[in-house]
Amino acid sequence: MSQQPSAAPAPTSAVATVSERHDWWRDAVIYQVYPRSFADSNGDGMGDLEGVRTRLPYLRDLGVDAVWLSPFYASPQADAGYDVADYRAVDPMFGTLLDADALIRDAHALGLRIIVDLVPNHSSDQYEWFKRALAEGPGSPSRDRYHFRPGKGKNGELPPNDWESIFGGPAWTRVTEPDGTPGEWYLHLFAPEQPDFNWEHPAVGDEFRSILRFWLDMGVDGFRIDVAHGMVKAEGLPDLGSHEQLKLLGNDVMPFFDQDGVHEIYRQWRRILDEYSDAMGPEGPSAEGRGRVTGGRIFVAEAWTPTVERTANYVRPDELHQAFNFQYLGTHWDAEELRTVIDRTLDAMRPVGAPATWVLSNHDVTRHATRFANPAGLGTQIRLAGDRALGLRRARAATLLMLALPGSAYVYQGEELGLPDVVDLPDEVRQDPAYFRGAGQDGFRDGCRVPIPWTREGSSYGFGDGGSWLPQPAGWGELSVEAQTGEPGSTLELYREALAVRRSTADLGAGDAVEWLRAPEGVVAFRRGDFVCVANTTGESVAVPAHGRVLLASGEITEAAGEAKVPADTTVWWTRA
């Protein structure tokens, strides 16, 4: 018999959209919105908060639990908002604080939570503290809030150490002092417009605790912490010595990443979040008129660490709640590799009582529909289209595998449409700062940031009434929400049904273990209670036992005499219930 994904069931009610448990985040599906590329409400070619607000019903109907918003703070936009000039203001390109308030309220009314980005490793060079530090000169208290150092060499003409920026080039920039002479150098692990805070200075911690409270009082449900592993630097800022150029996604031990001192910062932050969560109680903030969401507030760490075991340190019971599983994101579509990283992840998270998280794409890496379309080993930032049909088939299968695993999952906007990376953007339209600095991060992140298509036609395929800040490719409309809605077998309907099945199946969601099943080489197979997931990562059809009733499949399968034929690059969900 033939099994194909069917159209999504009717949307659940707003109340049912959110888990009633206090620890909702243990099995949440969280959708990342990159605001400038999601929806444009005023036709200026740039997405905004009002655009996000108008599309919230789509996200509710998709079946996600929470929405994570990439930065929308006041910023010169040297690095797409990750250079913050005012942590308590919305950049005019995205709207106002009133727009943010309306978005949070509407999301809560729909049963969706809102998680906002927090950028504590560095500020913009237009942040008031940094401008004051430049104006006040060497030895001023303001400079102590950043990493200012005299240079090496006879006249201080050399950087204080040999650290490199993730975006390429030295991690130091020399300033011109108020008297016009060449002066000290300041540290920036990213762009020169992003000076690193000195977290040894008490004012920095005071400021960010205040920022946390500001947004918690606005009603946000959590924070994704950018560069969560980078705030504390090794004492003395020692040289790296002989070392290959640093990459954003590297896993080497570095004196400026994953230092033990970051954990005391997070213990202090956790106490603040627990205050708000305890004040809300398990029934959530409905008494404040904030909608029907339930449970506590959370922290999510963007922590690039050498191992998943080191990542587990960030989610100990008195620290953060979740940490992105970048080891999983970087795993090839290979059964043995997948089993290894799944086991290591679950084994690492179990002792600290934290949920595993699973993610396939985000705003910093090539979309997995394109990564999987290319040979393994090219990394997470590539500029090759590859085999589009192969990439989409694998991406669909990888999604069902991810959503079957114990814990929480993240979905990057547009992956539910099967969007590929736009690999042929003209160089003159690129805005990734790494693209303009030699020998650093590859600089092709713009390809995953192209505005998503909502309609088959229109000047920007429904993104807005005008154009779009990055050009959308021809044919984008056939991948749009409009084109895929109600279309049996479409990637959008596969996501909708997968999330509905995940929510309604008791054996899916939270947990800390899987039972591996015997399977042919190249096949991942595991059981969770009455639920069974089988993923064929090979290029050939395989025969496996039929494990009960088919819940969902990423491609067409056939069953006969208790056996199922699973095509190449296909995942199947069964239940014995």
N, C-alpha and C positions, 0 to 999 in steps of 0.2 A: 504494500500500500504506500501511497505517497503522503509525506508530511511536509507542509509548508507553513511559515508564519502566517497567522491570520490577522485581520484588522484588530486594532486595539479595542478593548471593552470600553464601555461608557466610563467617564471620569468618576473617581470616587469623590465623596463629599469632602469639604474642607476639613471637617473634624477628623475624618478617617485618614486624611493625608499625612498626619503626623503621628508617630508612635506615642502611645500613652505612657511609656516608661520614662523615668527621670533621665536615664542614660540613653536617650534617643540616638546619640551620636555613634553608638557601638555598631549599628547596622545601617546608618544613614547613607543615602545616595545623594551626593552633593554636586551641584552643577556649577561650573565656573563660567561666569560672564566676564568677558573682556569688554568693558563698557563702550569703548570707542568703536567697536566692530559688531555690536549686537543689534541696536536699533536706533535710528536717528529720528527724533520727533520734530525737529525744526528745519530740516532740509539743508543744513549747512555742510553735509557730507561727513559729519562726525557723530558717532553714537553718543547718547547722553542718558542721564538717569530717568528722565521722563519716558524715553524710548523703552528702557528696561521695564519701567512700571507698567506700560501698556501691554507688554508681552508676558507679564506674570501669569495670566491664565494659561498660556501655552505651556509654561513650565509646570504648573500644577497638573495639567492634563497629561504631560509627559510622564509624570509620576515620581518626580524627585522630591526630596525632603527639605533641602536647603539650597540657597543660592549664595555662592561666594563671588563677591565683586572685586575685581582687580582695582588698583587705586583710582580714585576720582578726586583726590585732594588738590588744593591749589598747588600748582607746579609750573615751572618753565617748560616742562615736557622734554627735557634733555634725554630722558630714558622712559618715555611713555608713562610718566606719572610716578615712577619709582624714585624720583628726585623731588621730595616734598618740601614746599616752601611754607606751608601752613597746615598742620595736622588737624585743625579744627574748622577748616573751611573747605567748601566744594569749589573746584576750579570752574570758572564761568563757562568753559567749553562743555562742561557736563551738567550745569544747572546751579542750584542753590541748596542751602541747608534745608529749606522748605521742601524742595524736591526729594532730598534724601529722607526726610521725615515721612513724606507721603508714600514713598516707595516701601519703607519699613512697615508702615501701617497697613498698606494694601497687601503686602506679602503675608503678614500675620493673619489678616482676615481670610486669606486663601489657604492658610495652614502651612505656609512656607516660612522657613527661617532665613535670616540674612546674616552672612558672615562677611566682614570687611577685611581688606588687606591692612596690615600694619607694617611700617617700614622703619625699624628701630636701629639698623646697623649704620645708616648714613642719612643725612639730610640733603636738601638742595644747597648749592652754594648761595642761593638767594634766601635761605632761612635766616631769620633775624640774628640768631646767635652767631652764625658764620660771618655775616656782614660786619657785625660788631667786632668779631675777633680780628678781621683784616684791618679795620679802622683803628683799633687800639694798639696794635703792634706787638712785638715780642715781649714775653714776660707778663702779658695781661691775663687776668683771670679768665677772660672769655676764650683765650686760646687753649686753656686747659680742658675745655669741653670737647676739643678735637685732638687729633694727633699732629701737633706742630713740632718740628724738629729742625735744628740747624743741619745744613748739608755737610757732606764730607769734601775732602779736597782742600787745597790751599785757601781758596776763597769761598768755600761752601758751595761750589758749583756742581757737586755730585749728590745724587739722592742719598738720604740717610741709610738706606739698606737696599738690598737687591730684589725686593718684592716686586712682582708684576701685577698689573691690573687684569682682572678677568676679561676685560674688554680689549686687552692688548696694550703694550707699552708699559712704561714704569707706573708703579702704584703711587707715585709721588709727583706733586706739582709745586714748583717754586713760586712764591708770591713776590710781588713788588710791595715793599713796605711804604707806610705813609709818607716817608721822606723821599720816595722815588728810587731807592736803592734796591738791588736784588736781596732778598731776605731768606726767611725760613721756608721749609717745605711742609706740605700737609699730605696726609695719607688719604688715598681714595682707592679702595679695592675694585671699584667699578669706574665710571666715567669721572673725569676731573670735576665735573659739575656735581659730584656726589661725595662730599667729604665724609669720612668715617667719624662717628662719635667716639669719644673716649668714655667708655662705660665705667672706668675707675673713678670718674668724677661724680659725686653724689647728685649734682643738679640734673644730670642726664636721667638717672633713675627716677628722680622726683617728677621730671617733666613727663616721662612716659606713663607713670602711674596716673598722673592727671589726665593724660590723653585717653587712657583706657576708660576711666570713669566718665569722661565726656561722651564717648560713643556708647557706653553701656547705658547711660542716662537717656540717650537718644533711642534706645531700644534694640540695639543690635544683639544678635544671639551668639556672636563669637568673632574671633580674629584669626586670620591666616597670617603667620609671622614670616615676613620675607627675610631671607638670609638668617634664619634663626640660629645657625651655627657660627655666625661670624662676629658677634658683638664684642667678644673678649679676645684680646690678642696676647700672645705669649710675652711674659715679662722681658723687657729690654728690646723687644722687636728684633729678634735675631735674624741674621741672614739665612736665606734658604740654601745657599751654596749652589753647586752644580745641579741644575734641575731643568727638565723640559718645560716649555711654556705651559702655564696653568690653563686649564679649561674649566668652564662653568660646571660641567658634569663630571669632573674628575673625582676620584676617590682616594687620592693620596693624603697622607698626614701632613698638615700644614700648620705653621705657627700662628696663623690668623683665623683658622677654622676649627670648630669642634673642640674648643678649649674647655676644660672642666668648669671654669668660672661662670659660664653661661647658666649653669643649672641653679645657682643661687638667685639669679635674676628671675627665673621662671617660678621658683618657689614663692617669691614675693608676689609675682603677678597672680599666681594661682589663688592666693589668699583673697585677693580682690575679687576675682571671678566667683569664688565660692561665696563671698558675701552677697553678691547679687543673685546668685542661683538660690541660696538659702532663703533670701528675702522673698523671692518669687514663690518658692515652694514648688512641689511637684505638679501643681496644676497650672503653672506658668503665670504670665503677667496679665491675665484677663482683668484683674481688678484695676489695672492702670488703663484699661481700654485698648490694650495693645494687640488684641486678637486672640485667636484660639490655639496658639502654639503652647506646648507643654514642655516642662523639663528645664535643664540647666543651660548655662552658657559654656562655650568651649574655646580652646586654643588649638590651632593646627600648625605644626611646625614645617616650614620648608627647610629641612636640615640635610644638606649633602654631607654624608659621613662615609668613612672608609668601609664600614660594614653595617649590615642591618642590626647587628648586636649593639653597635655604638648608637644607632638611631633609637634603640629601645631606651637608652638613658634619658631621652627627652620626654618620655611618656610614663615615667614612674608615677606612682599614685599622687604625689604632692607636686607634680610639675604640669606638663601639658597633657592634652587628652588624645591627640592624634599626631602622627608624623607621616608625611608623604613617603611612600615606599618607592624611592627612585631606583633601587636595585631591580624591582619588578618592572618598572617602566623601561629600563634598558635591556631587559631580557629578550633574546631572539625568539621567534616563533618555532620553538624546538621543545619537544616533550621532556627530554632529560633536563634541560636548563630550567624549564618551568617548574618541574617537580622539585628541583633543588632549591630554587628561590622561595617557593611556597613553603616548603618544610622549614627552611631557615627563618623565614619571617614569622611563622606561627610559633616556632620554638623560642624565638627571641622575645616575642610579645607576651607569651604565656606567663613567665615569671613576674612581670611587672603589672599584669592584669589589664593590659591595654588592648584595644582592638587592632587587628591588622588593617591597613588601608591598601587599596589597590587602585592604580591609575595607569592609563595608557597614553594620554596626551595632555599637554597644557600649552600655555602661551610662550614657552621657552624652547620647545622642541618640535621637530617635524612631526606632523600629524601621523598617527600610526597607520592610517590607510595608505600613506606613501612610504613610510619606513618599511612596512611589510611587503611593499611592491618591489623592493630592491633586495639585492643579495645581503646576507647578514654580514656584519662587520663594518658597515659604513658609519656607524654611530647614530646619534639622535638628532643631528643636524646635517641634512643632506640637501643636494640641489639637483636631484635626478627624479624624474617622474616615475620611472620604472614601469612595471606591468600593472596598469590600473585595475584590471579585472582580478588579478591575483591579490593585489593589495586590499581591495574591498572585501573579497571573500575571506581572507585571513582576518581582517579587522572585525568583521561581523562575528566570526568564530571566537576571536579573542575577547570580544565583549561578553558573549555568553559565558565563557570560562571565567572572566573576572567577576561577573555578577553572581556566579555560583559559589565563590570562595567565602569563607567566614570573615565577617567584619564589614567595613565601610568601603564604599567605592566613590570615585570622582569621575565626572564626565565633563569634558571640555566642550564649550559651545561649538555646535556644528558637527561634532563627531557622530551625533545621532542622525545626521543626514549623510554620513559616509563621505564627508568632504575630504578631498586630497589637499596636500599642500600646494600652494600656487608657486611653482618652482621657477617660472619664467618671468617674474616681475622685472621690469626694466630697472637697471641700476639707479637711474636718476630719481626713482620714486621711493627707494628704500629709505627707512628711517631708523632702523636698528643701529644704535650708536656703535656697537661692536663692528659693524660693517666698515666704518670709517677709520678704524684704528688697526694698524697692521699686526698680524701674527697673534691675534687674540682669539676670543670666542669666534666661531665661524661667521656670525653676523647675518645669518639668513632667517632670523626669527620672523621677519615680516611675512613670510610665506604662510604661516599658520594664523596670522592676524588679519587676513583679508576679510572684510565684512561679509557676514553670512547672508545667504539668499532666503527670502521669505516667499516671494511670488515668482511665477514663471517669466513675467515681463516687468517692464518699468525701468526707469533710468538707473536704478541700483537694485533691481530685483526685490523691491519691497523694503529694502534697508531704510530708505527714506525717500523724500520727494526730489532730492537733488542727487548729486553723484556720491562717490564714496572716497574717503581719504586715501585708500589704496585701491587700485583698479581691480575690478572683479573680472574673471575670465569669461570669454564667450561660452555659452552653454551652462553657465552657473544656474540659470533658472530651472533647468531640468533636475537639479538636485535640491530644489527649494522645498520648504515646508508645504507649500500649496501643491507642488507636483507629487509629493510622496504621501500626503495625507489620504487615508482611505485606500491606498494602493496595496493590495495583498503582496507580501514579500518585500516591500520596500524597507530600506534600512530604518527609516523613522518608525514604521509600524513594528518592526522587530524590537526596537528599543522600548516602545510603549508597551508592547505585550510582555517583554522580559521584565520590565519594572513592575507591571501589574502582577505577574506570576510570582516574582520575588517577594512582593508584599503579602501575597495571599498564601504562600507556602511556608508552613511552620518550620521546616528544616533548613530554610535559607535565612540569610541575614547573619545576626550575631552568632559567635562561636569562636573556638580556638583550635579546632582540629578537623582533619578530614581522614577518612579511611580509604587508603589507596587500594584499588582493585587491579587484578591481573589484566593486562591488555597487550595487544600487539606492539611491537617496537614502533616508536613514533606516536603513540597514543597516550593521552592523559586520561585516566579514569578514576573517579573517586565517588564515595558514598557519604552522604550526610543524612542519617536516619533513613527515611523511605525515599529520599531523593538521590538520584545518580546523575553525574555529569560525565560525558565522554567527549573529548576533543581530539580529533584526528589532525595532527600537525604535518602529516606527510603529503606528498603530491599524488598519492594513489588512494583509491577506495579501499576500505578495510571492512572486514566482517567482525562484528562483536555480538555478544549476547544481547537480546532485547530485554531491557531491565524493567519492564512494566509498561505503563501508559506514557506515550510521548507527550510531554508538556510543551516543548518548543524545540525548534531546530534552526540553525542559521542557514541551512540549505536543504535541498530535497533529499530525503532518505527513503529507503525501501525496507520493509520487514516481511519475513516469511519464515514459518516453522521455528519461531523462537529466536531467530537471528535477524540482525539488522545490518544493512550495508550503509556505511557512513562514507560519503564522498570525501575527496581530498579537502583539507582545510575547512572542516565543518565541525561544529559543536552541537551536541544533542543533550537535552534535559529529559530525564524520565522520572516517574514516580511509581512506587509500588502501592501507594495508598489508593 
